[in-house]
Amino acid sequence: MNEDESKAVAEILHELSTTSHVQVRSSTELAAQVSQAAEDEDEKRTEDGRGPLRRRTDYRAVRTAPRSLTLTPWQVIHAIGLGAASARQGAGRGLAEHWGSLRYSQALEANRGRYLQLSSEGRDLLRFYKATQSGEIGTGFASLLAENVVRFRYPDHSVSVIPADIALKAGWTLRSTGTGTRPEPLQRRPHFFVEAWQPGQPSKVLLVSSKGTHSSVHQVHKQLSTASAHVESVHIGPYGTVPYMLIGTEIPKKESLALHILEGPGTTVLRPSEEVSEADLDLTLAQENRTADVVRQTARRKTTVPGFQVLPESFAWFSIVLARTEAATLTAFTGGGKPTAQYLTKEQGRRHFQHDVHANTARLRDTEHRIHDIDFVGTDHIYRLNGSRIEAFSGLRKSLYTHLHHGRVNEYRSEVHALRGQWPDHSTSEQWNAVSIRPDGTVMAIRLQDG
């Protein structure tokens, strides 16, 4: 490796830790444009015999949305990696997929006004990869924006962003069985549950559907109209009452990125009915086989439509599902294996984490680093970036990991809630070129190795 190559990689890592901005757009005009896109799509569907989609149509501008998000590219990569850590979609499974977020190490950079945009590396993509890039980058930004809005709204709460598919699998079979195709509402699902919680108190929950596109803002409107059908498939409490967010990430080829957001109003609190005891988050969940039906009550009659519904008598169960799915995500981020398997049901993918084996990662949870005077435990990944040897580390605060390792979700939540507002926000450290520490206690750090 020559000096110029080392310098170029050092500049890439510096860019990862540089604070930048992403503009956020939400307006009544945006809501109207999304409604028009939905009408256009349903008209085409009616013409070809499929009929209109079931949608939530009560969306509006988000009054508490920030004008912009201030973050580093490394924070976005952290969010993408955390979201992928408990996935089991690829051959590598879990942790190996999480390291796939590093493909975006050279994809984002700030322009002269310090607004994020695609770098030349990010723009130089084969068409085949663009859908994957826009989806994964869109998911990362959507989770960060939704978390920001909910934290502002409930400043005395902790906020968790939980993969919806994995949570839903604790109660329903999402994959097709037999020869028939599943109804469309079962194929379209939100991407996240966002939970605002306090230890020992009923949580507030909302849905998030996220999209991303390299195309024009007109495509954003079409994608958000489709997202309105995704959130319609899940109902918590009575039909059509759970609040939600629709978030679209516009990724232009040359201009800066923009986040477009709308929301459905309301507050859904997971307060158990009087006949049900409070949720014990340490309780191991058994796989349930719930019927994928939603009860829709109109003025004239009660009907049943395909979808996923959690009624008040199941709120305690669903609170446990959310907390333990988050625990699985956090332990998967640190290394997966048996500590993750204990939090998942069969349908959620428990068997994929029962053995400490992951592609491309030989050492799991054997690495400890002290970053900003906090001890973290996790897994490191050594790879080459433009010929230079790079070390990336993902982990969880050691005391928090100890709770989750031993199945103590209640204690994890009590401690991490008490630590709110105490996490350092430095984007670098003495030993690491880029650092991201989240309020959930996770860390992701990267550095150029000598030699």
N, C-alpha and C positions, 0 to 999 in steps of 0.2 A: 504494500500500500504506500503510495507516494504522498508527499505533504499536501499536494493540491486535493487529492481524494479525501484525506482526513479533514481538511478545512471545509470542503463542500458538505460532508456529512455533519460536521459540527454546526454548520449554518442551518441544515435541515432540522436538527434537534433544537437549536435555538428558536426557530420559527414555531416549533411545537409548543414552546412555553411562553410565546408572546401573546399578551392579552389583546383581543380583537373584539369586534362587535358584529352582531347579526341583526338586521332590521326585522321588526315584527309588525305585521299589518293585520288589523281587524277593524271592520267597519260595517255599517248597514248596507253599503254598496256591495261589499264582498258577499254578504248573506244573500242579497238579491241576485247576484251573478251565479251563485251556487244553485239557487232555486231554479233559475232559468236553465242551467245545465242539466239539472235533474228532470225538468219538464221535457227537454229535448231528448234525453236518453230514454225516458219512459215512452215518449211518442214513437221512437224507433222500435222499442221492444214490443209495443202494441201492434205495430205494423207487421212485424215478423212473427207474431203469434205467441210471444213469450209473456206478454203482459207486464204492467209496471212493477217496479220493485217496492217492497215494503221499506219505508224510510222513516227516520225521525225528521220532522220538518219544522220543529220549534227552535231551530238554532238562531243565534243572534251574535252581534259583536261582543267581544269580551271586554267589559268596562275596566277590569283590573289588569289587562295585559300590559306588559312593559313596552315601551317604544322600541327597545332593542335589548338583546341579551349581550352581556359582556362575559367573555370566556376565552379559553385558549383552545387551539385545535386538539391538544392532548386531553382536555376534559371531554371533548366529543368522542375521541377514540376510547376513552375510559367508559363512557356511557354505552357505546356500541359493543365493547367487549363484555361488559357486565350483562347486557341483554342477551348475548350469545352464549354465555357461560353454561347455562342449564339446558341449552337446546340439544337436540339429538337428531338433527336432520341430515348430517353428513356422515361419511364413513369414519371421520376422526372422533366424533362424539365430543360433547361438552367442552372440556378445557382446550382441546386442539382447535375447536371452532372459535373459541374466545380469542385465541392468538391471531385469528384471521383479521381482527380489527386493525392489526399493525400494517395491513396493506394500504391503509390511509395515511401512513406516516408522511407521505410526500404529496398528498392530494389537496390539502388546504393551505392557503397562505393569505396574509392580509394585504390589501391594496394600500395606496398612499394615505387614504383616509382611515386606515385601520379597520376596515370592514372585510369580513372573510369572503373569499372567493375561491374558485378552483385554481390550483396552480397549473403550470404547463404540463406537469406530470399527470395531474388529475384529469385534464382535458384530453390527454392523449390515450384514449380508450377505444378498444374495439367495440363495436355496437353491441356485441354479445354481453359485455360486462356492464353496460350502462344501466340496465334495469336493476342489476344487483347493487351497483354503487348508489344509485338514487334511493333505493329502498333502505339500504343499511344506513347511509348518511341521514336520510329522512327520519328513520327510527331514532337515531341518536339525538338529533336536534329536538324531535318531538318530546322525548322523555325529559330532556332538560327544560324545555319551555313549560310543559305541563307541571313539572315539579316546582318551577319558579312561581307560576300562577297560584298553585295550591298553597305553597308556603306563605306567600304574601297574604292570602285569604285567611289562613289559619296559623298565625305566627306562634301560637302556643302549642302547636302540634308537631309531631314528626311526620314526615311524608315518605311513603314507599311507592315505588313504581314497579309493578309486578306483571310479568308476561301473562297475558290473558289465556292463551292457548294452554299453557302448562297448568294454570289454576283450574280451568274448566275441565281438564282431563281427570281431575280428582272425582268428578261426579258424573261425567258424561263420556261416551265414546265418540270421539270427533272424526275418526277415520271411517270410510265407507266399508260396509260389510255386505257380503253377498254380491249379486249381479246388478242390482238396481243402483241408480244414482241418488244421492241425498238431496233433499229440498234445498233451494238456494239459500234460505236464511241460515241453514246449518253450515253452509260452506263459507259464508261471509261473517267474520267475527271481528270485534275490536282487537287492537294490538296490546293494550295495557289496561289494567285496573290501577288507578291511583288511590291510595289509601292514606287519609290523614288520621293519625291516631295518637292517643295518650295511653300510657300503661294503665290497665284496669278499667278503661272507659270504652264505650262503644265507638267504633270507627266510623268515619265518614268516607264514602267511596264514590268514585265516578269512573266513567269509561273514557278511553282515548283511542281514536282511530287515526293512524298516521299514514301519510303518503309522501312520495318524493318524485320529482321529475326534472329532467334536463331540458324539457320543452318550455313553451311559453306560459304566461300566467293563465291563458285560456285553458291550458291543460290542467293547471292547478284547480280551476273551478270544476272541471269535469271529475277530477280525482276526489275532491271534497264532496261532490254530489254522490259519488260511489261510497265514500266513507260514511255518509248518512245512512246507508243501508247496512253497513257493517255494525254500527252501534245499535241498530234496531233489533239485532238478533239476540241481545242479552238484556234481561229485565231483572232488576233487584227490587223486590217489593211489587206493588201493583204495576200493571202494564203501562209503559211509557212515562214513568216517573223518575227513573234514575238519571242524574245529570251526566253530561258527556262533553268532550271536546273533539273537534275535528281539526287536525293540524296538517298542513301541506308545506313541504319544503321545496322552494323553487331554486334550482341549481343552474343558473345560466352559464353559458360557455365562457363569457367574458366579464359580465357584470357581477356585482356582489350577490351573495345568497340572501334570500328573504324567506321568512316564516309567515304563513297565513293561518290564522286561527279563528274559529267560531266555537260557540258553546251552546249547549242546551241547559236551561235554567233548572234550579231545584237543589235540594239537599237530601241525600239518602243516608240515614244513620243505621248502622247494623245493631240496633237495640233488640236483644232477644225478647220473645214473647214471655209473659209471666210464667208459663208452664215450663220454660226451658232455662236451665242454669247458665251462668255466665261462661264465656268461652275460656277453656284452659288450653293455652297455646302449646303446652308441652305434650298434649294428648296426641298419640300416634293415630293417623287417619287410616281407616280401611277404605279400599276402593268401593265407590258406590256406582250403581248402574241406574241413574235417573232417566226418566222419560224426557226426551227433548221436545217438550211442549210448553207453550206459553198461554196463559188464560187471559183473554181479551174481553173486557166487560164494556159493553155499549149500553146506551139508554134502553134499548129494546131487549137485548139478550146477551148471554155469555157464550163465547166461542173459544175454540182452541186452535192455535196456529203453531207451526214448527218454530223452535227457538229454545233458548236457555233461560230459565227463570228460577230465582232464589226467593222464596216466600219467607215472611217473618219467622215462621217456626224453624227455618233453617239458617237464620242469621248467625247464630253461634257457630254452627258448623262452617259456614262460609268465612267467618273471621279466622278460624283455625286454618282453613285452606289458604287464605291470603298470607298469613304470617309464616306458615311452614313452606309455602312456595318461595317466599322471599328468602327464608333461611337456606333453602336448597340453592337458590341463585348465588347467595353470598359464599357458601362453602364450595360451590362449583368454581367460583371465581378464584378461590385460594388453592384449588387443586383437585376438587371433585372427590371421587372414591366413596368409601363407606360413610364418612360424615355427611355426604350429600344424599346417599341412598336412603338414610333413615327418615328423611323428610318427604320422600316421594312415594306415591302409590304405584301400583303396577302400570296403569295406563299413563301415568306421568313420566315413566321411564326409569323406574327404580333399578331395573336389572343392568342398565347401562352404566351405573355408578357403583355397582357392588364390588367391583374389582379395581384396584388402583393401577389401571393401565390406560394410558391415553396416547394416541399417535403423536410422535415428535416431542414428547415430553417424558423424560426418563425419571426425573426427580419431582416428587410431589410433596408439597407442604414441608419441605426439609430446609427451607431458606428463611432466615430471619434477618431483617434489616431495621436499623433505628433511623427513622427519618423525622426530622423536626422534633427530636426528643420523644418520639412515640415508637414503641416496639411493635413491629408488624411481623406476622408469620404468613408464608405463602409459597409461591412457586416462581422460579425464574425461567426465562427462555432466552437462549443465546442464538443469535442468527446474524446474517451479514446484510448490511445495507450499503449498496454501491461499493462492495468490496471491503468495507470496514466492519469490524466485529462489534456487535451491539448487544447489550443486556437489557432485557425488559423484565420487570418484576410486578406481579399482582398479588395482593395480600389483604389481610384484615387485621385490624388492631388485635394484638395477642390476647388481651383479656376478653374481648368480644368473641374471638374465635374459640377460646376455651369453653365459653358458655355453649356455643352452637355445636362444638365437637361432642359435648356430653348431652346434647338434646335439651338444653335449657333455654328455650325461646323466650320465656317470660323474663328471665334474668338478662338475656341479651337486650331485649327491648327496654327494660328499665334502665340499664346502664347507658345505652346509646342515646336514649331520650334525655338523660341527665347531662350528656356531653354536648347537647345542642348549643351552637354558637361558640364552642371552644376549639373547633378544628382550625388549624393554620390554613391560610389561603395562599401561601407562597407557591409559585409555579415552578420553582427550582429549589435545589438544596446544594450544600457543599459538594456532595458526592454524586448528584443526579442532575442530568441536563434538563429533564422535564418531570414534574411531579403533579399528580392530581389526587387529592384526598376528598372523599365525599362524606356527607353527613351520616351515611350508613356505616362508616368506619372502614370502608375499603380504600386501598391505595393502588395506584398504578404509576410506575416510575420507569424511566429509560435513561441509559447513559452509553457513551462511547467508551469501549474498553481500550486500555493501553496495550500497545504491542500488536 
